[in-house]
Amino acid sequence: MAHRRMFSLDVVDTDRFLDMPSSTQALYFHLGMRADDDGFVASPKRTTAMCGCSADDLNLLAAKGFVKPFESGVLVIVDWKKNNLLRPDRYTPTQFQKEKAQLGIPAVNQSTYQRVPQVSIGKDSIDKVSVKRERKADKPPRPRFTPPSEDDAIAYFCEQGSSAVEAKSFIDYFTANGLKIGGRASMKDWQAAARNWIRRSGQYNRPQTRNTTQESPSDTLSRVADRLKAGDFSLLEVGK
């Protein structure tokens, strides 16, 4: 017997159902939860007493046509097929076959019904959620980035064979740009950034000098001769 049951609004959202007292409505749901896969309840009187309802509630359900009692003491929920339809591999026939035969319902293969898709929240779904949560729990939390102090940076730069001056330049540069690598990505490992700084020392805060080539003596004589030929004697007037 299944441990989960459904109730159709076509049954419980009608005036015929809602006009009954709340205790009678509650009894209907309790009976539905304890019915077998064919809608038969073995001990309706015990269920009535257990949920705090009265015999009048049970009699009213019968008078309204929601349940049908039998002389044997069992009852069947009349609209069971509207409320529940089980897959063939989960269906267990009722033990009250004699009472079922009195209903005049022909044997119907459960697989011939078109089952309305239901959102499953059964054990399989819960297990999948639990596995995902366990996998997330197995991953160690990522340590939060903490920028280095000036003393930490100086100590590390000295360990790497650099200097305190470079360490201070490193701190000043990245503090000014918001601890961004390349001006975009946030810094995640300051020691890795420091090693990169040391390898490329001077790129961040030292202006690049222009390479100047010294003129050879022969080139100087050629340049002076060209200017004299052009009538430029300003070089000769320098020594006057």
N, C-alpha and C positions, 0 to 999 in steps of 0.2 A: 504494500500500500504506500502511495506517495505521501510525503510529508509537507508538500506545498499544494495549496488549492487556490482556485480562482473563482471570482464571482462576477457575473455579467451585469452591466448596468441595465440591460434589457429586463432583468428580473428585479434588482434591488432599487432601481431608480424609477419605479412606477408608483402611482398613487395607491394601488392595492397593497403594496409593500410598506410604503411610508406612512400610511394611515394607521398601521399597527403600533402598539406601544414600543418604546425603545427596548424594553426587556425582551419582548417577543422577537424583535429584529436581531438582538444580540444572540438569542437562542438559535436563530436560523444560521448565523455565521458559525457558531460553535458546533452545531450539527454538521455543517458542511466541512469543517476541518476534521471531524472524526469519522466521516463516511469513507467507505472503501471505494475502489475504482469504478464501481457501478452505482454509487450514490446511496448504498445501504448503510444504516447506522445500527449496530448490534444492540446497544444499550441506550436508547434515547432518554429513558427516565433517569438513569444515573447521570447522563450529560446535563439534563435539566437541573438536577439538584446540585451538581458540582459547580455550575456557573451562576448559581443563586437565582434561577428563574423558577417559575411555578408551573403546575400542571395546566393552569389556564393558558399560559403562553404556548404550551405544546398543543393544546386542543385548538387554539386559535390558528396556529399554523396549518393544522389539518383542515379546519373549516374554510380557510382561505385558499386551500389547494396547493400550498407550498410543499407540504409533505403528505405522504400516504402511509398510515400505520397498517400493520398486519396483525392477525390474531396471535401470531407467534411472538409478538412483542417487539419485532424489528420495525423500522420504517424506512422509506426511501424518499429521497429528495426529488420531487417531481421534475424540476427543471435542471437536472444534473447535467444533461448534455449541452445545455446552453452555457452553463458555468465552466465545465471542464471537459477537455478532450485530450486524452493521453496518447503518446506515441505507442505503437504496438509493442515495442521492446520493453516498455515500462508498465504496461497494462497487466493487472492481475484480476482475473474474474472473481466475482463475489461468491461467497460460500452459500449465500441464500438464493440458490437457483430456483427453489420451489416458489418463493415469493416473487422472484423476477418473472417466472413464467406466467403468474397471474396478471402481470401488467399488460400482457399481449404484445410486447415489443419483440419484433423479430430480431434474431441474432445479426448484428451488424459488425462488419470488420472495421476496427478502429482506423485502419489505414485508408479507408475510402473517404474519410472526412478531410476537408481542407482546413488545415490548422492555421489559425491567425497567428502571425509571427508575434512572439512575446520577447521582451527584453529580459535576458537571463541574468539573474544575480545569484546563480547557484554556486556550488563549491568550486567548480572549475574556474569561474570568473574570479572568485575570491582568491583562489590559489595563485592565479596569474598576477593579481595586484600585489599579493604578499611577496612573490618572487621578485617583482620590480623593486619593492621597498627594501628587500634584503640586499639586492645588488647595490642600491644607492647607499645603504648603510655600510656595506663592505668597503666602499671607496673612502679613503682617508680624506678629511677636509683639507682643502688647499690653504696653506698658511697665508695669512694676510701680510701684504708687503709693508715693510717698515723702512723708511728711508734712513740711511746711515747718518750718524753724527759726524762732525768734523774730525773728532778724535779717532773714530772708527775708520774713517776714510784714510787719514794720515797713516794709521798703523798698517792698514792693508796695502796702501801704495808702497810703503817702505818694505813690506814683506815681498812685494813683487819687484823690488829693485828700482823703484821710482823714488820720487821725492815728496816732501810735504807741500812744496809749492804746487806741484801737479795735482795733489789731492785737493788742495783748496780751490784750484781752478776748476776741477771736476765738480766739487760741491757748488760753487758759485754758478757754473754754467747750467747744471740741471735744476737747481733751485729756481733760477730765473725763468726757465722754459716750462716749469710745472712738471718736472720729472718725466718728460716725454722723450722717447727714443726716436730720432729722426724728425722730431717735431710733431709726431702723430700718436704712435703707440705708447701706452703707459709703461713705465719701467716695472719689470717684475723681478729682476735679479740685479741688484746694484753692483755686486762683485763682478759679474760677467760684463756689465757696462764699464766697470773700472778697468778691467783687463783690456777691453777694446780701446779705451781711452789711452792707456799706456802704449799700446801698439801703434796708435795713430796720434801720438803725443804732439800737441801744438796745432792740430787741425782746427780745433774749436775756437781757440782764443788768441792765436798768433797770426798776424797778417802775413801773407806770403810775400817774400821778397822777389823782386824782378831780377832775373838773371842778366847781368851786364857783362859783355865781353870786352877785354882790353884791346885797343887798336895797336897793331904791330907798327914798328918804325917805318917800314917800307910803305905801308898804307898811309901813314902820316905825311911822308915826303910827297907821295903822289897827290894827296889832297891839297897840300900847300902849292905844288906846281900848277895844279889846275886852277886855283884861285888867282895865281899871278898871271897866268895866261889870259884869264878873263878880265884882267885889269884891276883886281882887288889887291891893293897893297896895304890893307889894314893890319896885316900881321907884322909888316916891317915897321909900322909906326908904334908898336907896343913898347919897344925898347927905348924910344926917344925920351 
